[in-house]
Amino acid sequence: MSSLIGEPFQVSSYPVPTKTRHQKANNLIYASYSREFPGHATVTVQAEGIHIIDLSELHTVASHTCGSNVAFSGPAISRCTLEADGRICTTYALVSSAPEVTVKNRNRTLWIMKQKILGGTLDKSDKREIVLPHEVAHIYLDDKSSKILLVSSTGDISVADDELNILSTLVCPHQQNFLDVFFFPGASCTFLPPRENPPDAIIVFCSSSDSTLLLSIVSVTGKDMTIIGKNQVSISHGVSGRKIQHHIIALSCGPCGVLSYINESHTWAAYQLEVNNPTTSVTQIGETLALAQLSRLNTHSFGCDTCLLSLGSSLVLLATMTGTPSSEISILLWDMRYGVVIASHTIPIPSALTSSIKLGINMSLLLADAGQVLLTLCPANVSQTASSTSESAYRSMVYIIPIDPNLKSTIAAEMLVDNDPRSKLLVDMANHLQHNEPHKADEAFFRWIKEQTSASGSSSSNALSISTPDGAGSEALYGYGFVKELLALFFAKENTDKPQYSPRVTRHLIESHVVSAGMVQGKLLTALKQHGDWESIMLSFNSVVDISEDEMVSLAKALVDKQRESQTDPEVMDVDSNKTWTPTLSAYMLMCVSYPTSPAALRLAIRKHLPDAQDLIPILELLDGWTVGGTEEYIRTLLKSVASNVAIEHRGGAAPPYDKTISFLQVLLDASFVSLLQFPPSHELLRNIMSHIEPEIELHEHMGHLRGALEPFARVQNRIVKERAEGTMRETPNEWRKRRKHQEQQIALGVGLYRLEELII
């Protein structure tokens, strides 16, 4: 499901001018998108100008340079019209201050800038200035009525034509703290009562007062505006009963009426709006979420370090800066109705913004074309560091985040909440784990197994069944995607708290032979080690077929270090043993040596994780013991196998097979023989190993003379053992003689390939 979010890439970058640093400006960069100019985004840069960017070709098609003395009060927006002499790009800019704008007209001035686009070339820009009766913070182009909606931060809403002639004004008083305003086409709003003629547009105005989120919903039809709903929501959600200050730092709303917010304690709640004239209801959906590992440097600033975007239904995209020490921008796609993460991605902090991490990064998300989301990043509070920072230290940036254009249908196919019992199980387990109740998640999982097993019986045609790879013929109610989602509940990046881990479920899946190392993002054994689940690690060597050599040797290094610590301080081992069981190095290396590996990959892993010869000594001591008398024991095992006509495993469970021991030893010496020679304590051990191997080599040379004489017998013996293992019937000596005699008779009667018979009549 991570494929729902693609790799973000940078579209443009702009320097932060010096003048902006010395004044308290609004956002340093804005981005907007209009259906009336599809495929193009309008980027507004403080103290520089406005750029229209082609999102498919990733280049600027039009620019309006406004100068370093111009500040904007909000995002500009553009529309493209086709006229007789070509395409005309019209841009509406909200001006906060400029040399030609008087003080009383600040935040009330709009510039209309028109520019002709002729086959990729730009004509001279035409600019006109319009002064409005009230301040304007946001502008919206209504593609249905071709009207322009102008909204101020105090609640004044005006309808204007394309030349900004005011047609009507509605006062929707909001003297409190303005947060955001959302515009939706009326036909797309599903939270409105059914109408034969839906309104042209719907405006949701959001502000806050004390610990309350205030909502006003305005319907716009033509030039007529009506307040169709008002309500308020408490934002005093805390965590574990803590007393907090109630501020909203991120807010989202969608045409389906799902409103969500995050407060400064990083508590996330979602509500469903329903307009039923004359009342408006606000009902919480899902459970309140407590987000962890978020940056807490600027928890009072709206839009700083955290932002939200509704993607339809109950899907919300979250972009946030994680806390130190590994600060990065995390992008998570949540389904707020079920409280689960659908997809995730991370972006490293751009180098031009790393110096402003402590002061905060202003973020905003904007839905553009189908399958594209715009993310804008710019430093916050840059005026505080103007004297100590060079011009090139700060930049504002615009990124494109690719998302699945068929997001709704893809999510429905993945979740199948109404039809697939596995999806319901995932939701139930995720809810239990979020409340730190792994035992309830275990109960739900094994109860589901019992229900599915009793429902499917012993039928081998069950659509949910797959055969286990051990060939035993038993079937499990799992599929690759389902097992991967189960493991993601415990090992995903956002679900790494230890109380959320369930060893019972993990071990059951491993024992059922349905887990592969590629199902876990990162490394399976490393993830299990982080939870202290060494029992599952040991089980994995018998059930998981794709364990990497790198991961295998890295855990061996951890056990070597632990053994060395226990030898220097025995009390450390006693304390740790009360917390988690850890296998001995001998038991772990037995599994490693017996596991199929690639010599080249194993050699690289040893050089990477065991470069110190001192770490190799405990492993060499084990290999030294396993090389004693290996060939003689191997011969005795073969003789027993011949006598019983049954394959017998070599050396039992006390030591790995002798041939694998020698292969592992050879790889280890190839990788680190030079470092061992430079480490004097290893010389005696190497001589012991040599003394054990030399007699084996001599014995192999003597036995090599018997190879030709015993080869036919060996082939017959292998065939007999194979037939017995497969359950096929063997021929008795009498049956073999009869079959041989019959073959000879057929040969005698047959006409050879080069015989010629002549018949004369």
C-alpha positions in Angstrom: 0.0 0.0 0.0 3.0 2.3 0.2 2.7 2.6 -3.6 -0.3 4.9 -3.0 2.3 7.7 -2.3 5.1 8.2 -4.8 8.5 9.7 -4.4 8.1 13.5 -3.9 10.2 15.7 -6.1 11.0 19.4 -6.1 9.3 21.7 -8.6 10.9 25.0 -7.8 12.9 26.8 -5.2 13.1 30.6 -4.4 15.5 32.5 -2.2 14.2 34.5 0.8 15.0 38.2 0.2 16.7 40.2 2.9 13.9 42.7 3.2 11.4 40.0 4.1 13.6 39.0 7.0 13.5 42.4 8.6 9.7 42.6 8.6 7.0 40.4 10.0 5.6 39.0 6.8 3.0 36.4 6.2 4.0 33.1 4.6 7.0 33.5 2.4 5.4 31.4 -0.3 1.9 30.4 -1.3 0.6 28.0 -3.9 -2.9 27.8 -5.5 -4.7 25.7 -8.1 -7.8 26.5 -10.1 -9.9 24.3 -12.3 -10.1 27.2 -14.8 -6.3 26.7 -15.5 -6.0 22.9 -15.3 -2.5 21.5 -15.1 -1.0 24.7 -13.8 -0.2 26.0 -10.3 0.2 29.6 -9.3 3.1 30.2 -6.9 3.2 33.5 -5.0 6.6 34.5 -3.6 7.0 37.3 -1.2 9.1 40.3 -2.3 9.7 38.7 -5.7 6.6 38.0 -7.8 4.1 35.4 -9.1 4.9 32.3 -11.2 2.6 30.1 -13.2 4.1 26.5 -13.4 3.1 23.8 -15.8 2.8 20.7 -13.5 3.3 18.2 -16.4 6.3 19.8 -18.0 7.7 21.3 -14.7 8.5 24.7 -16.1 7.3 28.2 -15.7 4.9 29.4 -18.5 4.3 32.9 -17.1 5.8 35.2 -14.5 5.0 38.6 -13.0 8.0 40.2 -11.4 6.7 42.6 -8.7 9.9 43.7 -6.9 11.3 43.3 -3.5 9.1 46.0 -2.0 5.9 44.1 -2.6 4.2 41.9 0.0 1.2 39.7 -0.6 -1.6 39.0 1.9 -2.5 35.6 0.5 -2.2 33.3 -2.5 -2.7 34.6 -6.0 -4.8 32.6 -8.4 -4.9 32.4 -12.2 -7.4 31.4 -14.9 -6.8 30.9 -18.6 -9.2 32.0 -21.3 -9.2 31.5 -25.0 -9.7 34.7 -27.0 -9.6 35.6 -30.6 -5.9 36.5 -30.5 -4.8 33.5 -28.4 -4.7 32.3 -24.8 -4.9 34.9 -22.1 -3.6 34.1 -18.6 -5.3 36.3 -16.0 -3.8 36.4 -12.5 -5.5 37.9 -9.4 -3.0 39.0 -6.7 -3.8 40.0 -3.1 -1.5 42.8 -2.2 -0.6 43.6 1.4 1.8 46.4 0.7 3.6 48.0 -2.2 5.2 51.4 -3.0 2.1 52.5 -5.0 -0.4 51.2 -2.4 -1.4 53.7 0.4 -1.5 52.6 4.0 -5.3 52.7 4.2 -5.6 50.4 1.2 -3.2 47.7 2.5 -4.7 44.2 2.4 -7.6 45.6 0.3 -5.8 46.0 -3.0 -6.0 43.4 -5.8 -3.9 43.4 -8.9 -5.3 42.0 -12.1 -2.4 41.0 -14.3 -3.1 39.7 -17.8 -0.5 38.1 -20.1 -0.8 36.5 -23.5 0.7 33.1 -24.0 1.6 32.5 -27.7 3.1 29.1 -28.4 5.3 29.2 -25.4 6.3 32.8 -25.7 5.0 35.6 -23.4 3.6 38.9 -24.4 3.9 42.1 -22.2 2.0 41.9 -19.0 -1.0 44.3 -18.4 -1.6 45.2 -14.8 -4.6 47.0 -13.2 -5.2 47.9 -9.6 -8.6 47.4 -7.8 -9.3 48.6 -4.3 -12.0 46.6 -2.5 -14.3 47.8 0.3 -12.9 45.2 2.8 -9.7 43.3 3.4 -9.2 40.1 1.4 -7.2 37.0 2.6 -8.4 34.4 0.2 -9.8 34.4 -3.4 -11.7 31.6 -5.1 -12.7 31.2 -8.8 -16.1 29.6 -9.2 -15.9 27.7 -12.5 -19.7 27.1 -12.6 -20.9 30.7 -12.4 -17.6 32.3 -13.5 -17.8 34.5 -10.4 -15.0 35.4 -8.0 -15.4 34.9 -4.3 -13.4 37.2 -2.0 -13.1 36.3 1.7 -11.5 38.3 4.5 -10.0 37.0 7.8 -12.9 38.7 9.7 -15.7 37.0 7.9 -16.5 39.4 5.1 -17.5 37.6 1.9 -18.0 39.2 -1.5 -19.1 38.0 -4.9 -17.5 39.8 -7.8 -17.3 39.4 -11.6 -14.1 38.7 -13.5 -13.2 42.5 -13.4 -13.7 42.5 -9.6 -16.8 44.6 -9.7 -18.5 43.7 -6.3 -22.0 42.2 -6.9 -22.9 41.4 -3.3 -21.3 41.2 0.2 -22.2 39.1 3.2 -20.9 39.9 6.7 -20.3 36.7 8.6 -18.7 38.2 11.7 -15.7 36.3 13.1 -13.7 38.6 15.3 -11.9 35.7 16.9 -8.7 34.0 15.7 -9.0 33.2 12.0 -7.7 29.8 11.0 -8.7 28.8 7.5 -11.4 28.9 4.9 -12.4 26.0 2.5 -14.2 26.3 -0.9 -16.0 23.5 -2.5 -18.2 23.2 -5.7 -21.8 22.9 -4.5 -22.5 19.7 -6.5 -19.6 17.8 -4.8 -20.8 18.5 -1.2 -22.4 15.4 0.2 -23.0 16.9 3.6 -25.8 19.1 2.3 -29.5 18.0 2.1 -30.5 16.7 -1.3 -31.4 19.4 -3.8 -32.5 19.4 -7.4 -30.4 22.5 -8.0 -27.3 22.5 -5.8 -25.6 25.8 -5.0 -22.7 27.1 -7.1 -20.2 27.0 -4.2 -20.0 26.2 -0.5 -17.7 28.1 1.9 -16.6 26.7 5.3 -15.2 29.4 7.5 -13.1 28.3 10.5 -11.9 30.3 13.4 -11.1 29.6 17.1 -12.0 31.2 20.4 -10.5 30.0 23.7 -10.9 26.2 23.5 -13.6 26.1 20.8 -13.5 25.7 17.0 -16.1 28.0 15.4 -17.7 27.0 12.0 -19.8 28.9 9.6 -21.1 27.4 6.4 -22.1 29.7 3.5 -24.0 28.8 0.4 -23.3 30.8 -2.8 -25.7 30.7 -5.8 -25.1 33.4 -8.4 -24.6 36.6 -6.4 -26.8 35.4 -3.6 -25.1 34.2 -0.3 -26.8 32.6 2.7 -25.4 31.3 6.0 -26.9 27.8 6.1 -25.2 26.5 9.2 -23.2 27.4 12.3 -21.7 25.2 14.9 -18.8 24.8 17.3 -16.5 22.0 18.4 -14.5 21.7 21.5 -10.8 21.4 20.9 -9.8 20.5 24.5 -8.8 17.0 23.7 -5.9 16.0 26.0 -3.8 12.9 26.5 -4.0 10.9 29.7 -5.9 13.7 31.5 -3.2 16.3 31.1 -4.1 19.9 31.2 -3.1 21.6 28.0 -3.5 25.0 26.3 -6.0 24.7 23.5 -4.7 25.8 20.2 -5.2 24.3 16.7 -2.0 23.8 14.7 -3.5 22.0 11.6 -6.9 21.8 10.1 -8.6 20.0 7.1 -12.1 19.8 5.6 -13.4 18.0 2.5 -16.5 18.1 0.3 -17.8 15.0 2.1 -18.0 17.1 5.3 -15.2 15.3 7.2 -13.5 18.0 9.3 -10.3 17.1 11.3 -7.9 19.1 13.4 -4.7 18.6 15.4 -4.2 20.6 18.6 -0.9 21.6 20.2 -0.8 18.4 22.3 -0.7 16.5 18.9 -4.1 15.1 19.5 -6.0 14.5 16.3 -9.8 14.3 16.1 -12.2 14.1 13.1 -15.9 15.1 12.8 -18.7 14.6 10.2 -20.6 17.8 9.3 -24.3 17.4 8.4 -26.4 20.4 7.3 -30.1 19.7 8.0 -32.0 23.0 7.7 -32.3 24.7 10.0 -29.7 22.9 12.1 -26.1 21.8 11.5 -24.8 18.7 13.4 -21.2 17.9 14.1 -20.5 14.3 15.1 -17.1 12.8 15.9 -16.1 9.8 13.7 -13.5 7.3 14.8 -11.5 7.7 17.9 -9.2 10.6 19.0 -5.6 9.8 18.0 -2.5 10.8 20.0 0.4 11.3 17.6 3.9 10.6 18.7 7.4 11.6 17.5 6.3 14.9 16.1 8.3 18.1 16.5 7.3 20.1 19.5 9.3 23.3 18.8 6.4 25.4 17.5 3.3 23.9 19.0 1.4 27.1 19.1 1.7 28.2 15.4 -1.0 27.3 12.9 0.5 25.6 9.9 4.0 25.5 11.3 5.7 22.0 11.1 2.3 20.3 10.6 -0.4 20.5 7.9 -3.4 18.5 6.8 -5.2 17.9 3.5 -8.5 16.1 2.9 -8.4 13.6 0.0 -12.1 12.7 0.0 -14.2 10.4 2.1 -12.5 10.0 5.4 -8.9 10.0 4.0 -6.6 12.7 5.2 -3.0 13.4 4.2 -0.7 14.5 7.1 2.6 16.2 6.5 4.7 16.9 9.6 8.2 17.4 10.8 9.3 14.7 13.2 11.2 15.4 16.4 15.0 15.3 16.9 17.5 13.9 16.5 16.5 12.5 13.1 14.3 15.4 11.9 12.6 14.7 8.6 9.3 15.4 6.9 6.9 12.5 7.4 3.9 12.1 5.0 1.1 9.8 6.2 -2.2 8.9 4.6 -4.8 8.2 7.3 -8.3 6.8 7.2 -9.8 8.8 10.1 -13.0 6.7 10.2 -11.0 3.6 11.2 -7.9 5.3 12.6 -5.4 3.5 10.5 -2.5 4.5 8.4 -3.0 3.6 4.7 0.4 4.7 3.3 3.5 6.6 4.4 6.6 8.3 3.0 9.4 10.5 4.3 11.3 13.4 2.9 14.7 14.5 4.3 14.8 18.1 5.4 16.2 20.1 2.5 19.7 21.5 3.2 18.4 25.0 2.6 16.0 24.6 5.5 18.1 22.7 8.1 19.3 25.8 9.8 15.7 26.9 10.4 14.5 23.7 12.0 14.6 25.1 15.5 12.6 28.2 14.4 10.0 26.1 12.5 9.1 25.3 8.9 5.8 26.6 7.5 4.0 23.9 5.5 0.9 23.7 3.4 -0.7 20.9 1.3 -2.8 21.6 -1.8 -4.7 19.2 -4.0 -3.8 19.8 -7.7 -4.4 17.5 -10.7 -5.6 14.0 -10.2 -2.7 12.1 -8.7 -0.7 15.3 -7.6 -0.5 17.1 -4.3 1.6 20.3 -3.9 3.7 20.7 -0.7 5.2 24.1 0.0 8.0 24.6 2.5 9.4 27.8 3.8 11.2 28.9 7.0 9.2 30.5 9.8 10.2 33.4 11.9 13.2 34.2 9.7 13.3 37.8 10.9 14.7 36.5 14.2 18.0 35.4 12.6 18.4 38.1 10.0 21.6 39.4 11.4 23.4 36.1 11.7 22.4 34.3 8.5 23.7 34.8 5.0 21.4 35.4 2.0 21.7 31.8 0.7 20.9 30.1 4.0 17.1 30.2 3.5 15.0 29.1 0.5 11.3 28.4 -0.1 10.4 25.3 -2.0 7.5 23.6 -3.8 7.3 19.8 -4.1 4.9 17.5 -5.9 3.8 14.4 -4.1 2.4 11.8 -6.5 -0.6 9.9 -5.2 -2.7 7.2 -6.7 -5.3 8.9 -8.9 -7.7 6.1 -8.2 -7.2 6.5 -4.5 -10.8 5.8 -3.4 -11.1 2.6 -5.4 -7.6 1.5 -4.4 -8.4 1.9 -0.7 -11.7 0.1 -1.1 -9.9 -2.8 -2.8 -7.3 -2.9 -0.1 -9.6 -2.5 2.9 -12.7 -4.4 1.7 -14.2 -3.5 5.1 -17.7 -4.6 4.3 -16.9 -7.9 2.6 -13.5 -9.3 3.6 -13.3 -10.6 7.2 -9.5 -10.1 7.1 -9.9 -6.3 6.7 -12.2 -6.2 9.7 -9.7 -8.1 11.7 -6.9 -5.6 10.7 -9.0 -2.7 11.8 -9.9 -4.4 15.2 -6.3 -5.3 15.9 -5.1 -1.8 14.9 -7.5 -0.2 17.4 -6.4 -2.5 20.2 -2.7 -1.8 19.5 -3.3 1.9 19.4 -4.7 1.6 23.0 -1.7 -0.5 24.1 -3.8 -3.6 24.4 -1.8 -6.3 22.5 -3.5 -9.1 24.5 -6.8 -8.1 23.0 -5.3 -8.0 19.5 -4.0 -11.6 20.2 -7.5 -12.7 21.2 -9.1 -11.1 18.2 -6.5 -12.8 15.9 -6.9 -16.3 17.3 -10.6 -16.0 17.5 -10.7 -15.1 13.8 -8.5 -18.1 13.0 -10.9 -20.4 14.9 -13.9 -18.9 13.1 -12.3 -19.2 9.7 -11.1 -22.7 10.3 -14.4 -23.9 11.4 -16.2 -22.2 8.5 -13.9 -23.5 5.8 -13.5 -27.0 7.3 -11.0 -29.2 5.5 -11.9 -27.9 2.0 -8.9 -27.3 -0.2 -10.8 -25.0 -2.5 -11.2 -22.2 0.0 -10.5 -18.9 -1.8 -8.5 -17.6 1.2 -6.3 -20.6 1.5 -2.7 -21.1 0.3 -0.6 -24.3 0.7 2.2 -24.1 3.1 5.6 -24.4 1.5 6.7 -27.3 3.7 4.7 -29.6 1.5 2.7 -31.1 4.4 -0.5 -30.5 2.5 -2.0 -28.4 5.3 -3.6 -25.0 4.4 -3.7 -21.7 6.2 -6.2 -18.9 5.9 -3.6 -16.3 4.8 -2.4 -14.5 1.7 0.8 -12.6 1.0 -0.8 -9.2 1.3 -2.8 -10.0 4.4 0.3 -11.3 6.2 2.3 -8.3 5.2 -0.4 -6.0 6.6 -0.5 -8.0 9.8 3.3 -7.6 10.2 3.0 -3.9 9.4 0.8 -3.5 12.5 3.9 -4.4 14.6 6.9 -3.4 12.6 5.8 -0.3 10.5 7.7 2.9 11.2 4.7 4.6 12.8 3.9 1.5 15.0 7.2 0.7 16.7 6.3 1.2 20.3 7.1 -2.0 22.3 3.6 -2.2 24.0 2.1 -2.7 20.6 4.1 -5.8 19.8 2.5 -9.3 19.8 4.9 -12.2 19.9 2.1 -14.8 19.8 0.8 -13.6 16.5 4.3 -13.2 15.0 5.4 -16.7 16.0 2.2 -18.3 14.8 2.7 -16.7 11.3 6.4 -17.8 11.2 5.5 -21.4 12.3 2.8 -21.5 9.6 5.5 -20.9 6.9 3.7 -17.8 5.6 6.3 -15.1 6.5 9.1 -13.9 4.3 11.8 -11.4 5.1 10.6 -9.1 2.3 7.3 -8.5 4.0 8.9 -6.3 6.7 10.1 -2.8 5.6 13.7 -2.9 6.6 14.9 -6.3 8.0 12.8 -9.0 9.6 15.4 -10.3 12.1 16.4 -6.8 13.1 12.8 -5.8 13.7 12.3 -8.9 15.9 15.5 -8.1 17.8 14.3 -4.6 18.5 11.3 -6.2 20.3 13.6 -8.7 22.1 11.8 -11.6 20.4 14.8 -14.0 20.0 12.5 -17.0 20.0 10.9 -15.9 16.8 14.3 -15.2 15.4 15.4 -18.8 16.0 12.1 -20.1 14.5 12.7 -18.0 11.4 15.7 -20.1 10.4 13.5 -23.1 10.0 10.6 -21.3 8.3 11.7 -18.2 6.4 13.6 -18.8 3.2 15.0 -15.4 2.3 17.0 -14.3 5.4 19.9 -12.1 4.2 23.5 -12.9 5.1 24.0 -9.3 6.2 21.2 -9.5 8.8 22.3 -12.9 10.0 25.9 -11.8 10.7 24.8 -8.5 12.3 22.8 -10.4 14.9 25.8 -12.7 15.5 27.9 -9.6 16.2 25.3 -8.5 18.8 25.5 -11.9 20.5 29.3 -11.7 20.5 29.2 -8.3 22.2 26.7 -9.6 24.7 28.8 -12.6 25.5 31.9 -10.5 26.0 29.9 -8.2 28.4 28.7 -11.1 30.4 32.2 -12.4 30.8 33.5 -9.1 32.0 30.5 -8.4 34.3 28.4 -11.5 35.1 25.8 -9.4 37.0 24.9 -7.6 33.7 23.8 -11.0 32.2 21.7 -11.8 35.3 19.8 -8.5 35.1 19.2 -8.8 31.4 18.0 -12.4 31.7 15.1 -11.2 33.8 13.9 -9.0 30.9 14.2 -11.1 27.8 15.5 -14.5 26.7 18.6 -14.5 24.5 20.1 -17.6 22.9 23.6 -18.6 23.4 26.1 -17.8 20.6 26.5 -21.5 20.1 22.8 -22.1 19.5 22.5 -19.1 17.2 25.6 -20.0 15.1 24.3 -23.6 14.8 21.3 -22.1 13.0 23.4 -19.7 10.9 25.8 -22.4 9.7 23.0 -24.8 8.8 21.1 -22.1 6.9 21.6 -21.9 3.1 23.8 -19.0 2.2 25.7 -17.4 -0.7 29.5 -17.4 -0.2 29.9 -14.0 -1.8 27.2 -12.3 0.2 28.3 -14.0 3.4 31.9 -12.9 2.8 30.8 -9.2 2.5 28.6 -9.5 5.6 31.5 -10.8 7.7 33.8 -8.0 6.5 31.1 -5.4 7.3 30.0 -6.6 10.7 33.0 -8.5 12.0 36.0 -6.6 10.9 37.7 -7.0 14.3 39.6 -10.3 14.8 38.7 -10.3 18.5 35.0 -10.7 17.5 35.9 -13.7 15.4 37.5 -15.7 18.1 34.3 -17.0 19.8 32.9 -18.0 16.4 36.2 -19.8 15.4 36.2 -21.6 18.8 32.7 -23.0 17.9 33.8 -24.0 14.4 36.9 -25.6 15.8 34.8 -27.9 18.0 32.5 -28.8 15.1 35.3 -29.8 12.8 36.6 -32.6 15.1 35.9 -36.1 13.7 33.5 -34.8 11.1 34.3 -37.3 8.3 34.2 -40.4 10.5 30.9 -39.4 12.0 29.6 -38.8 8.4 30.7 -42.3 7.3 28.9 -43.9 10.3 25.8 -42.0 9.4 26.0 -43.2 5.8 26.4 -46.8 6.9 23.3 -46.6 9.1 21.4 -45.1 6.2 22.5 -48.0 3.9 21.5 -50.6 6.5 18.0 -49.2 7.0 17.5 -47.7 3.5 16.3 -44.5 5.2 18.0 -41.1 5.0 19.4 -40.1 8.4 20.3 -36.5 9.2 24.0 -35.9 9.8 25.3 -35.2 13.3 21.8 -34.7 14.8 21.1 -31.3 16.5 24.3 -31.0 18.5 26.3 -29.6 15.6 25.6 -28.5 12.0 26.3 -30.8 9.0 30.0 -31.2 8.5 30.0 -30.1 4.9 28.3 -26.8 5.9 30.6 -26.3 8.8 33.6 -26.5 6.4 31.9 -24.2 3.9 31.2 -21.6 6.5 34.8 -21.8 7.9 36.2 -21.4 4.4 34.2 -18.2 3.8 35.1 -16.8 7.2 38.8 -17.4 6.6 38.6 -15.9 3.1 37.0 -12.8 4.5 39.3 -12.2 7.5 42.4 -14.4 7.3 44.7 -11.4 7.1 43.2 -9.7 10.2 43.4 -13.0 12.1 47.1 -13.3 11.2 47.7 -9.8 12.6 46.0 -10.9 15.9 48.4 -13.1 17.9 45.7 -14.7 20.2 44.1 -16.3 17.1 47.3 -18.2 16.0 46.8 -21.1 18.4 43.2 -21.5 17.4 44.1 -21.5 13.7 46.7 -24.2 14.4 44.1 -26.3 16.2 41.7 -26.0 13.3 44.4 -27.0 10.9 45.3 -30.0 12.9 41.7 -31.2 12.8 41.3 -30.6 9.0 44.5 -32.2 7.8 43.5 -35.8 8.8 40.2 -35.2 7.1 41.9 -34.2 3.9 44.0 -37.3 4.0 41.0 -39.5 4.6 39.2 -37.9 1.7 42.1 -38.6 -0.6 42.1 -42.3 0.4 38.4 -42.7 0.0 38.6 -41.1 -3.4 40.0 -44.3 -4.8 36.8 -46.1 -4.0 34.6 -43.6 -5.9 34.6 -45.5 -9.2 34.0 -48.9 -7.7 31.1 -47.8 -5.4 29.4 -45.3 -7.8 26.9 -47.9 -9.3 26.0 -49.0 -5.8 25.6 -45.4 -4.6 23.2 -44.7 -7.5 21.1 -47.7 -6.7 21.1 -46.8 -3.0 20.0 -43.3 -3.7 17.2 -44.5 -5.9 15.9 -47.0 -3.2 16.0 -44.3 -0.5 14.1 -41.9 -2.8 11.5 -44.5 -3.7 10.9 -45.3 0.0 10.6 -41.6 0.8 8.1 -41.0 -2.0 6.1 -44.2 -1.1 6.5 -45.8 -4.5 6.7 -49.7 -4.8 10.1 -51.3 -5.3 10.7 -54.2 -7.6 11.5 -57.6 -6.1 14.4 -59.6 -7.6 12.0 -61.9 -9.4 10.1 -59.0 -10.9 13.3 -57.4 -12.1 14.4 -60.7 -13.8 11.0 -61.1 -15.6 11.1 -57.5 -16.8 14.7 -57.9 -18.0 13.9 -61.2 -19.9 10.9 -59.6 -21.5 13.0 -56.7 -22.8 15.6 -59.0 -24.3 12.9 -60.9 -26.2 11.5 -57.7 -27.6 14.9 -56.7 -28.8 15.5 -60.1 -30.5 12.2 -59.9 -32.4 12.6 -56.3 -33.5 14.1 -55.1 -36.8 17.2 -53.1 -36.3 17.7 -49.6 -37.6 20.1 -50.7 -40.4 18.6 -54.1 -41.4 17.1 -54.6 -44.8 14.5 -57.2 -45.7 13.9 -58.1 -49.4 10.6 -59.6 -50.4 10.2 -61.2 -54.0 6.8 -62.2 -55.4 
